[in-house]
């Protein structure tokens, strides 16, 4: 059915009044957006195990929706994507593209590029020049072979081909590097710097190509037109950098501090539209204006981050996929017919890969980079993706590329980006340091350093944000002896890597400040509040602080934590609990607690660290522990009151070892409460049945390793005896006979007598703890006692520290499915088929 575009209405009156919503612009656009999101998100999930960037799924989704696949059904194509809807769809997609290029400009830090060094500059220069020259050669072949390729002017055609083959997609590369854990390597740092420089040059070349292309009929216009376009574009850039950039610095400063910051955000967003309009007026594509405007925004401070948080989810999640859909509708793979056409595709792919990979490899070898790293750099710099697709779409729009050429180059972009991740994983695996000599638990650290006269305590403290600072400092301070303890603290700020542009801004800032290596200059802008607080604390003496950021997806964050713990030979990892209690005061000056939940994904990260850590791990449940004094109080006044709850086992003994460090501090009072079963330890032995297939969140997990229970009790007695030898006014020991463990533990937690309660995770539970194994857990990773004290159902006032001792022989654990006494276990045939452990003796049932 033919349509006159001027007669198209925006909305329908509904099906009850005889209107088909698909014949109206807005309902059809809504349905198109839904379809695009479903297809692209589904493909992203399918490609996630291959560790492919989301842009691959979005490009493939666009191609599938177009005439190459689903669009071969003409009724579908004419109903879902009729020709009259194209202007509406492309207009909305262009708005998304405009703001995306603004975000790309925000991501690029020109100062960072200047500091990148001769090596990165050389790699980028050759990585652009050689593929560009190869692109000219391919352009000559294509003009003689492909029908219609010789219609546009020769100059604009070769520039477009050169740009298409020489570009490196910086946003896509940054996420690939982070996904592969290569941001912490020399390869990653060099690739980031070279790609950033490459991005700037590519956009300049693109502006040149657009100026030369004009409306696609370059042979019929005066060459002076292109000259005027280029001169006007140059004047625009100079004006933006000389006049607009200082003005935006003022706007950013006021927008960061002013309570009415919405005005400055709106002013900036309006600037994006004005800049896009100006470059469109000049004759250069509007996205170039948005990109240049993004470069004028200061990267320091929080204004750039605030801007991205306001717009990126809507732009990247909703509008930008429409751009891929509109690109897919223009991509018709079926136009590549015959052996010669597919041969041209192979030629283009081979030329693009050879130019980038061989050029980068050669110059990297010349810069004395090892061969394996040089080859890795070549494949990384060959990443195309989104930026490539923008170039191709502009070429199609300017009629420089016909349908066949467009399809060939889109497939080339897909192929080069798709192969990056698997090939880099195959050829480059950074060496992981071996630190088997490092102390893995607190007892090893103490015994290993006594001969030297100074106890060296190396700790890795992980933080989600500034809210974790006071509690971590208080915990470290409580273990700092003024006499013989020397603490080396590695502070790691955990930042989630997402598809958001703000993640890449964080990469830039971190790389500028020495990331990923532990920063010794401490001139960081991005973590003033975090690193600055720890540096101020380190001035107290006998504490050395090194700070860094890890930028990773939450699914693999634990790998970074465990790797740094092993590389830095730390004895203990401190993890913040995923819930944080903050004290507020209402209008009647009454205090109440507000719970902040970082999310289930952070809880899973903690669980993975507990399972894979190469040393002891503590999880800090903060209920106001950060509000305590952070410096020693003179005259031996108690500043912290610590209680260690002891039932027995390796984890509880590790809690005692931590307590031994605290008793050396002059203002920390340590109490040990040892629970003893009222009926005797050796009676009514408990047997645990395990079900390895059960959900770890629904049941506590205990070790399935067979141990000598008598020897464990002897070690418990020895640890208690050693602790008793330290008794004084600031150290006390209490034995408590208990019939109801939960009630007695909660009495301690609710009493308010202690600022911090330390408990073992209890992977080898005593009889008393084993009886709690069938209890429905809220936080199973904390163990039974830690879970009781941390539960939101109980009004516990004290902060909780749950500790797990590292032991390579104790790593096999499983959820408990049933608790029995010995006779019940023997008589229960169904349960006896499962793995069982008797708590009271050495038997595995």
Residue, then its C-alpha position, 0 to 999 in steps of 0.5 A: x500500500x503506497x503512503x504519502x509521508x506527509x499524510x502519516x499520522x503519529x497515533x491511531x484511534x485504536x483497533x476498536x475504532x477500526x485503526x491498525x496501529x501499525x499504520x501509524x508512526x508512533x505505535x509502529x516505532x514502539x513495536x520496532x524498538x521492542x523487537x530490536x531490544x528482544x533480538x539484540x538482548x537475546x543474542x547478547x546472552x547467547x554470545x556471553x559465554x564466548x566473552x564477546x562484547x555486546x556490540x557484536x550482538x547488536x550488529x548481528x541483531x540488526x543484520x538478522x532483522x534486515x533483508x539478509x535474514x528475516x527481511x527476506x519475508x517481504x510481508x514481514x519487512x513491509x509490515x514491520x519496517x515499511x519504507x515510510x517508517x524509515x525517516x522516523x526510525x532513523x531520526x530517533x536512532x540519529x538522536x541516540x547516535x548523536x549523544x553516543x558520540x558525545x559520550x565517546x568524546x567524554x571517554x577520550x582524555x586528550x591529556x592522557x593521549x599526550x602522556x601516552x609516550x612514543x611507543x603508543x604513538x608509534x604503534x598508533x601511527x603505523x597502525x593507521x598509516x599502513x591499513x590506510x595505504x592498503x585501503x587505497x589499494x583495495x579501493x582501486x580493485x573494488x572500483x574496477x570489480x564491483x558494479x557501481x563502485x566507480x560512481x562516486x568520486x575517486x578521492x572520497x571513495x579511497x578516503x572512506x575505504x582507508x578510514x574503514x580499514x584503519x579505524x580501531x574502536x576504542x570503546x569496544x577495545x576497552x571493554x575487551x581488555x577489561x573482560x580478558x583481565x588485560x588492563x593490568x598488563x603492559x599490553x593493555x596499557x599500550x593498546x588503550x593509549x594507542x587506540x585513544x590516539x587512533x580514535x581521534x585521528x579516525x574522526x578527523x579522517x572521517x570529517x575529511x571524507x564527509x567533506x569530500x563526499x558532500x552529497x555523493x556526487x563529487x564529480x559535479x561540484x566545485x573543489x572549492x566547496x570541499x575546501x570551504x567545508x574543511x576550513x569551516x570544520x577546522x574553524x569550528x574545532x578551534x572555536x570549541x577548544x579555545x572558547x567553549x572548553x574554558x566555558x565548559x570548565x566553569x560549567x563543570x565546576x559549578x554543576x559539580x558543586x551547585x545544588x541546582x545542577x539540573x540547569x548545568x546538565x540541561x545546558x550541556x545537553x543543549x550544547x550537544x544538539x547545538x554542536x551537532x546542528x553547527x557541523x551539519x550546517x557546515x556540511x560535516x556530519x552532526x555526530x562530529x560536532x557532538x564528538x568535539x563537544x564531548x572533548x571540551x568537557x573536563x574529565x576531572x571531577x564528577x561532572x563528566x560522570x554525572x552526565x554519563x549517569x544521566x543519559x547513558x542508560x537511555x542512549x546505550x540501552x534503548x536508542x543506540x540499538x535502533x541505529x544498528x537496526x536501521x543499519x541492518x535494514x540497509x545490509x543485504x548479504x544476498x547482494x554478495x553473489x558469486x565466487x568473485x564477490x565472496x573473493x572480494x570479501x576475503x580480500x577486504x578481510x585479509x587486507x584489513x587484518x594484515x594491515x593492522x596486525x602486521x603493521x602493529x606487530x612490526x612497530x611493536x617489535x621495533x620498540x623492543x616489545x616481546x613477540x607474543x605481546x606484539x602479536x597480541x597488540x596487533x589483534x587488539x588494534x584490529x578491533x572494529x565494532x561500533x565506530x566502524x559501523x558509523x563510518x560505513x553508514x555515513x558512507x552509505x548515506x553519502x552514496x559513496x558505498x553501494x549495497x554490495x560494498x556496504x554488506x562486504x564492509x559490515x561483514x569485515x567489521x563483524x569478523x575482525x571484532x569477533x576474532x579478537x577475544x578468542x585469538x587474544x585468549x589463545x596467544x596471550x596469557x599473562x604470567x601469574x606470580x607464584x607466591x607459595x612461600x607467602x604466609x596463608x593464615x595469621x598463625x603462619x604470619x606471626x610465627x614466620x616473623x618472630x625471628x626477625x623481631x618485627x611482625x609483618x602483616x600484609x592485608x588486602x582491604x577491598x572497598x565498594x566506596x567511601x562508606x567502607x573507609x572508616x570501618x576498614x581503618x578502625x579494623x586495621x588500627x585495632x591490629x596495629x601494635x605500637x611496639x613490634x607490628x608493621x602493617x602493609x595495607x593494599x587498598x583495592x577499590x572495587x568498581x563494576x565494569x559495565x557497558x556504561x560509558x562511565x566505566x571507560x571514563x574510570x579506565x581513563x582516570x585510572x590509567x592516567x594515575x598509574x593504573x593498574x599498578x599500585x600507585x605510589x604518587x597518590x596524586x589521584x583525582x578519582x579516589x581522593x576520598x578513599x586513598x586520601x583517607x588511607x594515606x592520612x591514616x598511614x601517617x600515624x606510622x608503622x602502616x604502609x598503604x598502597x592503593x589501586x582500583x580493579x575495574x571488572x565485571x562482577x562475575x569475574x571480580x573475585x579473580x582480580x581480588x585473589x590474583x592481587x592477594x597472591x601476587x602481593x603475598x597478603x595474609x588476610x583479605x578484608x571484604x565488606x559485607x554486601x549490606x551496610x547499616x547507617x545510623x540516622x537521626x529523626x526529627x525527635x533526635x532519635x537514632x535509627x539504622x538504615x540498611x543499604x544493600x549493594x546487591x546480590x551480585x556483590x554477595x556472590x563476589x564475596x562467596x567466590x572469594x571465600x571459595x577461591x582465596x589463597x589466604x585467610x578471609x574476613x567479611x566485615x558486617x558494619x553496624x557503625x564500627x566506622x563511627x569509632x575513634x580512628x586514632x589511639x586515645x592516650x592514657x590507655x582509655x578503651x576506644x574499642x571493645x572486641x569480643x571473640x566467640x569461640x566454639x572450636x575448629x580452625x576458623x575459630x582458632x584463626x579468630x583467636x590469632x586475630x585477637x592476639x594481634x588486637x591485645x597488643x594495642x593499648x586501647x583495645x579491650x579483647x574478651x574471649x567467650x568460649x561456649x561449652x556444651x552443658x551436657x559435655x562435649x563428647x556426648x550425643x555426637x551429631x552427624x551431618x549429611x551432605x548434598x553437593x547438588x543443593x543450593x549453597x544459599x539455602x543451606x550452610x556448607x561445611x567441610x567434607x574432609x575427614x579430620x582427626x577430631x581429637x587432634x582438633x580439640x587438642x589444638x583448640x586447648x593449646x590456642x586457648x591456653x596461649x591466649x590465657x597467658x596474655x590475660x590482663x586488665x585489657x584482656x579477659x577470658x569467659x567460659x559459658x555453658x550453653x543450652x540454647x546457642x542462638x539465644x546466648x549468642x544473641x544476648x552478646x550481640x544485643x547487649x551493646x557491650x562490644x563494638x565488634x564481635x569476631x566469629x569463625x565461619x565454622x566449616x568444622x563445627x562443634x556439636x553446638x554449632x552443628x545443631x544449627x545446620x538445618x536452620x534456614x539461613x539468611x546469609x549462608x556464606x557467613x556460617x551459622x553463628x555469623x548468620x545469626x548475628x548478621x540476620x536482619x531479624x535480630x536487633x544486634x547492635x555490634x558489628x560482626x567480623x566473620x573469619x575463614x582460615x586458609x587451608x588447602x586441605x579444607x577446601x572441599x565443602x558441601x551444603x548440609x541436607x540433614x542433621x542426625x544423632x549417631x543412631x539416627x544416621x545409622x538407621x536412616x537408610x535414605x540419608x546413609x546413601x549420602x556423604x556424612x560426617x560425624x562431629x564427635x569423632x573421626x568417622x565419615x559415614 
